[in-house]
Amino acid sequence: MKLSTMFVLLALLVLALVAPAAADICPPGSTPPNPVILSSFLPDSSCIPQHQPDVGTAGGKACLVACENNYTTYCVTNNVGSTYAWTVTGGAISGGQGTNCVTVLWGPAGSGSVTVTETNVDSCTGTDTRCIQIINSPIALFTMPANVCKNVPVNFINQSVNALTYFWDFGDGNTSTLFNPTHAYANGGTYNVTLVAYNKCGCSDSITKQITVSSTAGPVIDCPTTVCAFAEACYSTSSGCPGATYTWIVSGGTITGP
């Protein structure tokens, strides 16, 4: 091989190694996009742990906050003609890939990240990455009887963990924000009861259970209107749900027999 040919090949090799890829070069006069990720979830700053040694920052930006096992939407400005590619760690994209907004279902508490690369009509690219601090969510729990009679008050026992406020949907158009609400169903049927529990950050968890309401009304006690001190009186009920068992409770006296 001639010496001049070797020099030409060597020069081409050096250019190939140092020159940037064509896809990374914007045409003259073009401006690369500058996407900035914004989150739909804005927590109360008082609930965010102050020391998280395993959570860093990306590009000098503070980490965004997300709730474990919750959905959060992330967006950048929608520029006409641009395409968007998203990647996530610590969660999974549930919708919106390829658009300027994606929805992410985050996994367990810890750290994660979300990255978007925007490519504009001139094939110029720009990228933004935000670290994510995934914080603990509450756990919604409650107990209730599975079968009840209509018009009988039902006690709903809240057993939620790490929650501050609550929203109950009894499935019949009635709701409550009490901790342990009581509710009576006016009509028989099967209803879905949902409890949503929130912590001070705004993270939430929900649980739904079914309750079956008999079309038969609950028991009505037949009793004397007035009794004398130390006297005995008989009390009974003639109505109730089919197959029901009865538990009697007395205050101010003692049950002496069936």
C-alpha positions as CSV (number, residue, x, y, z in Angstrom):
1,M,0.0,0.0,0.0
2,K,1.3,3.4,-0.9
3,L,2.2,5.8,1.9
4,S,-0.2,8.5,0.6
5,T,-3.1,6.0,0.7
6,M,-2.3,5.0,4.2
7,F,-2.3,8.7,5.3
8,V,-5.8,9.2,3.7
9,L,-7.2,6.1,5.4
10,L,-5.7,7.2,8.8
11,A,-7.2,10.7,8.4
12,L,-10.7,9.2,7.6
13,L,-10.4,7.0,10.7
14,V,-9.6,9.9,13.0
15,L,-12.5,11.9,11.6
16,A,-14.9,9.0,12.2
17,L,-13.8,8.7,15.8
18,V,-14.0,12.4,16.7
19,A,-16.9,13.6,14.7
20,P,-20.3,13.5,16.4
21,A,-23.1,11.4,15.0
22,A,-25.1,13.0,12.3
23,A,-28.3,12.6,14.3
24,D,-26.8,14.7,17.1
25,I,-26.0,17.6,14.7
26,C,-28.7,20.3,14.3
27,P,-28.9,22.0,10.9
28,P,-27.5,25.5,10.8
29,G,-29.9,28.0,12.4
30,S,-31.8,25.3,14.2
31,T,-32.3,25.2,18.0
32,P,-32.3,22.0,20.0
33,P,-35.4,21.5,22.1
34,N,-35.2,22.0,25.9
35,P,-37.9,19.8,27.5
36,V,-38.6,20.4,31.2
37,I,-40.5,17.6,33.1
38,L,-43.4,18.7,35.3
39,S,-45.3,16.5,37.7
40,S,-49.1,16.3,38.3
41,F,-48.4,15.5,42.0
42,L,-47.5,18.3,44.3
43,P,-47.2,17.1,47.9
44,D,-47.2,19.0,51.1
45,S,-43.6,19.8,51.8
46,S,-44.0,19.2,55.5
47,C,-44.4,15.4,54.9
48,I,-41.3,14.9,52.8
49,P,-38.4,13.3,54.7
50,Q,-35.5,15.7,55.0
51,H,-32.7,13.1,54.8
52,Q,-32.7,10.6,52.0
53,P,-29.1,9.6,51.4
54,D,-30.0,7.1,48.6
55,V,-31.8,9.8,46.6
56,G,-29.7,12.2,44.6
57,T,-30.4,14.9,42.1
58,A,-30.3,14.9,38.3
59,G,-28.6,17.8,36.6
60,G,-28.7,19.9,39.8
61,K,-32.5,19.7,40.0
62,A,-34.3,18.6,43.2
63,C,-36.0,15.3,43.0
64,L,-39.7,15.1,42.3
65,V,-41.9,13.2,44.8
66,A,-44.3,10.4,44.0
67,C,-46.4,8.0,46.1
68,E,-45.8,4.3,46.1
69,N,-48.4,2.2,44.2
70,N,-50.0,5.4,42.9
71,Y,-50.3,6.9,39.4
72,T,-48.6,10.2,38.5
73,T,-48.6,12.0,35.2
74,Y,-45.5,13.8,33.8
75,C,-45.6,16.3,31.0
76,V,-43.3,18.6,28.9
77,T,-44.4,21.4,26.5
78,N,-46.1,20.0,23.4
79,N,-44.2,21.4,20.4
80,V,-45.8,20.8,17.0
81,G,-43.9,18.2,15.0
82,S,-41.8,16.9,18.0
83,T,-41.8,13.3,19.1
84,Y,-41.2,12.2,22.7
85,A,-39.5,9.0,24.1
86,W,-39.9,8.3,27.8
87,T,-38.0,5.9,30.1
88,V,-38.7,5.2,33.8
89,T,-36.9,3.4,36.6
90,G,-38.8,2.4,39.8
91,G,-42.1,2.2,38.1
92,A,-43.9,1.4,34.8
93,I,-45.4,3.6,32.1
94,S,-49.1,2.9,31.9
95,G,-50.0,5.3,29.1
96,G,-48.9,8.1,26.9
97,Q,-45.6,6.8,25.5
98,G,-44.7,8.8,22.4
99,T,-46.7,11.9,23.5
100,N,-45.6,14.9,25.6
101,C,-47.3,13.4,28.7
102,V,-47.0,9.9,30.3
103,T,-48.7,8.3,33.2
104,V,-46.5,6.2,35.5
105,L,-47.5,3.6,38.1
106,W,-44.8,3.8,40.8
107,G,-43.6,0.7,42.7
108,P,-42.5,0.4,46.3
109,A,-41.1,3.4,48.3
110,G,-37.5,4.2,47.4
111,S,-35.9,6.0,44.5
112,G,-36.6,6.1,40.7
113,S,-36.3,8.4,37.7
114,V,-38.1,9.6,34.7
115,T,-36.4,10.7,31.4
116,V,-37.8,12.2,28.2
117,T,-36.0,12.8,24.9
118,E,-37.6,15.2,22.5
119,T,-36.8,15.2,18.8
120,N,-38.1,18.2,16.9
121,V,-38.9,18.6,13.2
122,D,-35.2,19.4,12.4
123,S,-34.1,16.1,14.0
124,C,-32.5,18.0,16.9
125,T,-32.8,16.3,20.3
126,G,-33.1,17.5,23.9
127,T,-33.3,15.4,27.1
128,D,-34.5,16.0,30.6
129,T,-34.1,13.6,33.5
130,R,-35.6,14.0,37.0
131,C,-34.9,11.8,39.9
132,I,-38.0,10.6,41.8
133,Q,-38.4,10.2,45.6
134,I,-41.1,7.5,46.0
135,I,-42.7,8.0,49.4
136,N,-44.9,5.7,51.5
137,S,-48.6,5.5,50.9
138,P,-51.3,4.7,53.5
139,I,-52.9,1.3,53.6
140,A,-56.7,1.3,53.5
141,L,-58.5,-1.4,55.6
142,F,-61.9,-1.8,57.1
143,T,-64.3,-4.5,58.4
144,M,-68.1,-4.7,58.1
145,P,-70.8,-7.4,58.2
146,A,-71.2,-9.2,54.8
147,N,-75.0,-9.5,55.1
148,V,-77.4,-7.1,56.8
149,C,-81.1,-6.2,56.8
150,K,-82.4,-3.0,55.2
151,N,-83.0,0.0,57.5
152,V,-80.6,-1.5,60.1
153,P,-77.5,0.7,61.0
154,V,-74.3,-0.9,59.8
155,N,-71.0,-0.1,61.6
156,F,-68.0,0.3,59.4
157,I,-64.8,-0.2,61.4
158,N,-61.8,1.6,60.0
159,Q,-58.5,-0.3,60.3
160,S,-56.4,1.9,57.9
161,V,-52.7,2.4,58.6
162,N,-50.7,5.7,58.3
163,A,-53.7,7.6,57.1
164,L,-55.0,11.0,58.1
165,T,-58.3,11.6,56.2
166,Y,-60.9,9.3,54.8
167,F,-63.6,9.1,52.2
168,W,-66.3,6.4,52.2
169,D,-68.6,5.6,49.3
170,F,-71.4,3.2,50.4
171,G,-72.5,2.4,46.9
172,D,-76.0,3.7,47.2
173,G,-75.3,7.4,46.5
174,N,-74.3,8.2,50.1
175,T,-70.8,9.1,51.3
176,S,-69.0,10.0,54.6
177,T,-65.7,11.4,55.7
178,L,-66.0,10.0,59.3
179,F,-63.4,7.6,60.7
180,N,-65.9,5.0,61.7
181,P,-69.2,5.8,60.0
182,T,-72.6,4.1,60.5
183,H,-75.0,3.8,57.6
184,A,-78.4,2.1,57.0
185,Y,-79.4,0.9,53.5
186,A,-83.0,1.8,52.5
187,N,-83.3,-0.9,49.8
188,G,-82.2,-4.5,49.4
189,G,-79.5,-5.4,47.0
190,T,-75.7,-5.8,46.7
191,Y,-73.6,-2.7,47.1
192,N,-69.9,-2.0,46.7
193,V,-68.4,-0.1,49.7
194,T,-65.2,1.8,49.0
195,L,-62.9,3.4,51.5
196,V,-60.2,5.8,50.2
197,A,-57.5,6.7,52.8
198,Y,-55.2,9.7,52.4
199,N,-52.0,10.6,54.3
200,K,-50.8,14.1,54.9
201,C,-48.8,14.1,51.6
202,G,-51.9,13.4,49.6
203,C,-50.9,9.8,48.8
204,S,-53.9,7.5,48.8
205,D,-54.9,3.9,48.9
206,S,-58.4,2.4,48.4
207,I,-60.2,-0.9,49.2
208,T,-63.6,-2.1,48.0
209,K,-65.9,-4.7,49.6
210,Q,-69.4,-6.0,48.8
211,I,-72.3,-5.9,51.2
212,T,-75.5,-7.8,50.7
213,V,-78.7,-6.1,52.0
214,S,-81.8,-8.2,52.6
215,S,-85.1,-6.8,51.4
216,T,-86.5,-7.8,54.8
217,A,-86.4,-5.1,57.4
218,G,-84.5,-5.6,60.6
219,P,-86.0,-6.6,64.0
220,V,-88.5,-4.4,65.8
221,I,-88.7,-4.8,69.6
222,D,-92.1,-5.1,71.1
223,C,-92.0,-4.0,74.7
224,P,-94.0,-2.3,77.5
225,T,-93.7,1.4,77.5
226,T,-93.1,1.7,81.2
227,V,-91.8,-0.7,83.8
228,C,-91.5,-0.6,87.6
229,A,-88.2,-0.8,89.4
230,F,-87.1,-4.4,90.2
231,A,-90.0,-5.7,88.1
232,E,-89.7,-8.2,85.3
233,A,-90.8,-7.5,81.7
234,C,-90.9,-9.6,78.5
235,Y,-89.5,-8.2,75.3
236,S,-89.7,-9.9,71.8
237,T,-89.3,-9.3,68.2
238,S,-91.6,-10.6,65.5
239,S,-89.7,-9.5,62.4
240,G,-86.1,-10.0,61.2
241,C,-84.0,-11.4,58.4
242,P,-84.6,-15.0,57.4
243,G,-82.2,-17.3,59.3
244,A,-81.1,-14.5,61.6
245,T,-79.7,-15.1,65.1
246,Y,-80.4,-12.6,67.9
247,T,-78.1,-11.1,70.5
248,W,-79.8,-9.1,73.2
249,I,-78.0,-6.3,75.2
250,V,-79.6,-4.6,78.2
251,S,-78.5,-1.6,80.2
252,G,-80.0,-0.8,83.6
253,G,-81.1,-4.4,84.2
254,T,-80.2,-8.0,83.8
255,I,-81.4,-10.7,81.3
256,T,-83.0,-13.4,83.3
257,G,-84.2,-15.8,80.6
258,P,-84.9,-16.4,76.9
